[in-house]
Amino acid sequence: MNAATRVPQSRAIASGLRPRRAGRCSQRAQAFGVTPEYGYVVSTVGAAAIALQYMAVKVALARRAAGVEYPAMYADGTDEASNVFNCTQRGHQNTLEGYPMFIASVLVMGLRFPVPAAILSAIYLVARIGYFEAYSTGEPRKRAPWFGACSIANLGAAVGTIAAGASAAGILPF
């Protein structure tokens, strides 16, 4: 029997599946698992979910202050309350646009490199909250430094995910 697929080796070869060989690749694949340190990654993802909920509440409060009725996404007015609502809404929407990509990257990266993934996730979370708060002032330019920190953390998670995959495949020596 082929240990990887639980089918007889002759049937595995006939179907195009390669028999699993003992050695470096199988050891790498087994090492690509959940460690206790992965809990740090999961905790930061949970904290990010709380932050997203905080942002949603702040958008709802700004919506009420500006008098914007559902289903309108943005205020039409030019007054201060409308501007603050639009900026708050945009800050939240911008966070939601990038969040799935980041979370997917950090969760995969964390399987191989849990502590660096958790650190990047914490940096991203703090930067995203800072970005949202700065944007929510009604002065969008204040968000720029926070956007830079978010981008660096996002890029780090993407590179870390590639490194995790390459490491698990035996391409990288670590």
C-alpha angles and dihedrals in degrees: 000000000000107000094210097055105018092231126115111276093240091054091045092054092045091052092050097256116132119227112249113254124209112240144069099339096049091048090051093050091051091049090056095085144107116294128185088258088063085077088075090059092048090049093054090049089053090049089051090055089054090049091052090052090050089053091049091053091049090051090051091052092048089047090054093047091051094044094235112162125210134287091033110104095198139025119254095206128097097214123113095260091052092049092049091048093049092049093046091048092048092049090053094044092048089052091050091050094059100031100084093051092048096046092048090051096047094046092052094041089050092061089069103020107026101165097049089044091052091048092050090047092052091048090049092049095050091044092048092051090048090048092050094047092047092048091047091063090078091247105099095189090071090071096066101092091047091050089057092054091048091051093050092050091046093050090046091053092048092050090044090053091052090048091049091053093045090047093050090049091053094246093116121049096230 
